[in-house]
C-alpha cells in the first residue's frame, strides 16, 4: 500500500507539474540559456552571453562581514557582456571549469535555475520573453576556498 501511495503521489506530481510547468522544449531552452551564460563567460563568447541575458538583467551578491551585510549590484547585462568580451572567464583554467545546470522550478514562463560553476554558484531567474528564455536576475555566491 505504501508503494502504491508513493507511486500515485509521483504520478500526480508529474501530471500537475507538467500541466503548469515546462515542455521538454522549454527545459532544453532553459538549459541552453544557462549554458550560453556560463560557458559563454568561460570562452569569451560575448554573443552567447548577450543572447542569454535580458537587457535589464541585474547580477547581485550579498556581501557579509561580522554584523553587517549589504546587497551589492554587481553587474548589468551590458557590463557582463563587456566583461565576457574582455576574456575575464578565460583566466579560469579549462580543467577547472564547471557548468552544472539544475532547473529548480518552472511555472508558466518563469524558472529558477542553479549553476554550479568553478568558483561560484549562481541562482538564476529566467523568464520566457518574446518567445525566448532570458536571464532576468542572478544572485551568486563564491564557494569557500579550499
Secondary structure, 3 states (H helix, E strand, C coil): CHHHHHHHHHHHHHHHHHHHCCCHHHHHHHHHHHHHHHHHHHHCCHHHHHHHEEEEEEEEEEEEECCEEEEEEEEEHHHHHHHHHCCHHHHCCHHHCCEEEEEEEEECCEEEEEEEECCEEEEEEEEEECCEEEEEEEEEEECCCC
